[in-house]
Amino acid sequence: MRQENAAHVAASLRLVNYYPSGSPWERMWTEWSEEVLDRDLHRIADTGAEMVRLIVFPSAFGFPAVEPGMRDRLETALHLASRHGLHVQLTLFDYWSDYADLEGSRTWTASLLSASGEDPRIAVVEVQNEIDPSNPQAMAWARDQIGLLHDLLPTTPVTVSTSGRLGVDGLATLREALTGAPPDLFSLHYYGDPGLAYSTFRRAAAAVAPAPLIVGEAGLSSRPEGPGSPGRALDEADQAAWYRVVQTAAREAGLPPAAPWTLYDFRRGGVPEDLPGAEVGFGLLRTDGSPKPALAVVSAAFAGTLSAQPFNGRFSLLVGDGQHAAGWTPWKPTGSARIKRGQGVSGDNALVFTGTRAQRDGVTSWYTVPAQPVRPGQRWTVSVQARGADVTGVNDVTLSWFDGDGEWLANTSSYPLPSGADEWHWLIVGGAPPAEAEAVQVHLRSSGNSGSVAFSRVSWKVSGG
């Protein structure tokens, strides 16, 4: 029954990670507000989620015996989640490292969960968030906890996760270290390059098979501060573009939607001091509860309606100062590049490069990451209309191919825009992925152009594979 429940969780997961905006981490429990939790669980249910992740701390709940008042708070949280139609993933032992204390740890887990029994409100229990698979003592402790949880909750699946920075290799190491007391499913955390999500998810699933895999955390901060943060800190529209690619990758890899970290942006004073500043900006909602663009993407993924069609190829969704297009990223900038309203085909917006220079280490461009994953046997075709004013140099559209580690493999480029072309011309590139390609970027490029070039109406299609 437990394995059947694990398979069900892995097939149907619609999970949102949660802390309150104003009192995250331990403060969720020590500065308890039933009213805030009730409101926030309603908002989680409105995303289309069917599960919420709640994280508990020995330091907040009491150790080795859980304080009765804290157990009551957990019971209230389970009750409120159920009232909103949500099951719970319960993550234990956050901010814990005393792995030598097996007896105290067992006492704490039993004190927290012995009354839960076959509680249908708890869909899955996680031993600890992002445990270190290279720590032998931690792995011995985890094996002991997995066995205990199987005894306490015989039909409830148990999961483990490791840091997203360790990637697939970390997950494989974790699986090997837990031989003899395996969890019922594994949880991958992903904060990386969206273009590599599909290959990462497939390799991760293979690394833990036959156990099921979920993507238990995924996200990108929309706050520019915090260079130490995982992922790239971009603005809100680019956060949504990141989710569009990653959620499509999960679907195409045969996994349930990736669980967003997290529901809310956090107020700056509430985040633990040792975390990067960008940690405040991972939410689907702003601190005032208003939705960011990523919310609609995640809700569509939960509903199974997310489209993988080309995104913002007409540069209609602008962000920042209105000169940047959501989903497009500058590369090796020289001269100037900006969106100009109404200067594209039939009054569309256009991306205009002016005065770009030739460079030895790369070509000035703006690029986007398609949501469609790269597979063997495909043929990719990209088209764009372009025209110049006193155009010189090389101005084209290019497919850049990368392997599963993000290393560049090759380019496939269109013919360049003819010098002096002042009318709209089609630039079209088509090609198959190189043998080792697992990711692709679409680049609009300009090099050595003393004049200017405008690109308009980018689109692509994928056939085969």
NORKADA-V662900 format. One record per backbone hydrogen bond with DSSP energy under -1.0 kcal/mol. NH is the residue of the N-H (numbers start at 0). CO is the residue of the C=O. If there is no record, write none. Layout:
nh->NH co->CO
nh->NH co->CO
//
This chain:
nh->4 co->0
nh->5 co->1
nh->6 co->2
nh->7 co->3
nh->8 co->4
nh->9 co->5
nh->10 co->6
nh->11 co->7
nh->12 co->8
nh->15 co->50
nh->16 co->259
nh->17 co->52
nh->26 co->23
nh->27 co->24
nh->28 co->25
nh->29 co->25
nh->30 co->26
nh->36 co->32
nh->37 co->33
nh->38 co->34
nh->39 co->35
nh->40 co->36
nh->41 co->37
nh->42 co->38
nh->43 co->39
nh->44 co->40
nh->45 co->41
nh->46 co->43
nh->47 co->44
nh->48 co->43
nh->49 co->13
nh->50 co->13
nh->51 co->86
nh->52 co->15
nh->53 co->88
nh->55 co->90
nh->60 co->56
nh->61 co->57
nh->66 co->60
nh->70 co->66
nh->71 co->67
nh->72 co->68
nh->73 co->69
nh->74 co->70
nh->75 co->71
nh->76 co->72
nh->77 co->73
nh->78 co->74
nh->79 co->75
nh->80 co->76
nh->81 co->77
nh->82 co->78
nh->83 co->79
nh->84 co->81
nh->85 co->80
nh->86 co->49
nh->87 co->120
nh->88 co->51
nh->89 co->123
nh->90 co->53
nh->91 co->125
nh->93 co->55
nh->98 co->96
nh->100 co->97
nh->101 co->99
nh->104 co->100
nh->105 co->101
nh->106 co->102
nh->107 co->103
nh->108 co->104
nh->109 co->105
nh->110 co->106
nh->111 co->107
nh->112 co->108
nh->113 co->109
nh->115 co->112
nh->116 co->112
nh->121 co->118
nh->122 co->87
nh->123 co->87
nh->124 co->156
nh->125 co->89
nh->126 co->158
nh->130 co->160
nh->134 co->131
nh->138 co->134
nh->139 co->135
nh->140 co->136
nh->141 co->137
nh->142 co->138
nh->143 co->139
nh->144 co->140
nh->145 co->141
nh->146 co->142
nh->147 co->143
nh->148 co->144
nh->149 co->145
nh->150 co->146
nh->151 co->147
nh->152 co->148
nh->155 co->152
nh->158 co->124
nh->165 co->162
nh->169 co->165
nh->170 co->166
nh->171 co->167
nh->172 co->168
nh->173 co->169
nh->174 co->170
nh->175 co->171
nh->176 co->172
nh->177 co->173
nh->178 co->175
nh->180 co->177
nh->183 co->157
nh->184 co->157
nh->185 co->211
nh->186 co->159
nh->187 co->213
nh->189 co->216
nh->195 co->192
nh->196 co->193
nh->199 co->195
nh->200 co->196
nh->201 co->197
nh->202 co->198
nh->203 co->199
nh->204 co->200
nh->205 co->201
nh->206 co->202
nh->207 co->203
nh->210 co->207
nh->213 co->185
nh->216 co->187
nh->217 co->258
nh->218 co->189
nh->221 co->280
nh->228 co->225
nh->233 co->220
nh->238 co->234
nh->239 co->235
nh->240 co->236
nh->241 co->237
nh->242 co->238
nh->243 co->239
nh->244 co->240
nh->245 co->241
nh->246 co->242
nh->247 co->243
nh->248 co->244
nh->249 co->245
nh->250 co->246
nh->251 co->247
nh->252 co->248
nh->253 co->250
nh->254 co->249
nh->258 co->214
nh->260 co->217
nh->262 co->16
nh->264 co->284
nh->265 co->279
nh->266 co->20
nh->269 co->266
nh->274 co->271
nh->278 co->275
nh->279 co->276
nh->280 co->277
nh->283 co->261
nh->284 co->262
nh->285 co->289
nh->288 co->285
nh->291 co->283
nh->294 co->291
nh->296 co->292
nh->297 co->293
nh->298 co->294
nh->299 co->295
nh->300 co->296
nh->301 co->297
nh->302 co->298
nh->304 co->299
nh->314 co->311
nh->318 co->323
nh->321 co->318
nh->323 co->318
nh->325 co->316
nh->327 co->324
nh->328 co->366
nh->330 co->364
nh->335 co->353
nh->337 co->351
nh->338 co->322
nh->339 co->349
nh->342 co->339
nh->343 co->347
nh->346 co->343
nh->347 co->344
nh->349 co->339
nh->350 co->454
nh->351 co->337
nh->352 co->452
nh->353 co->335
nh->354 co->450
nh->364 co->330
nh->365 co->443
nh->366 co->328
nh->367 co->441
nh->377 co->374
nh->378 co->462
nh->379 co->430
nh->380 co->460
nh->381 co->428
nh->382 co->458
nh->383 co->426
nh->384 co->455
nh->385 co->424
nh->386 co->453
nh->387 co->420
nh->388 co->451
nh->393 co->446
nh->397 co->442
nh->398 co->411
nh->399 co->440
nh->400 co->409
nh->401 co->438
nh->402 co->406
nh->405 co->402
nh->408 co->400
nh->411 co->398
nh->413 co->396
nh->416 co->394
nh->419 co->390
nh->420 co->417
nh->424 co->385
nh->426 co->383
nh->428 co->381
nh->430 co->379
nh->436 co->433
nh->437 co->401
nh->438 co->401
nh->440 co->399
nh->441 co->367
nh->442 co->397
nh->443 co->365
nh->444 co->395
nh->445 co->363
nh->446 co->393
nh->451 co->388
nh->452 co->352
nh->453 co->386
nh->454 co->350
nh->455 co->384
nh->457 co->312
nh->458 co->382
nh->460 co->380
nh->462 co->378
//
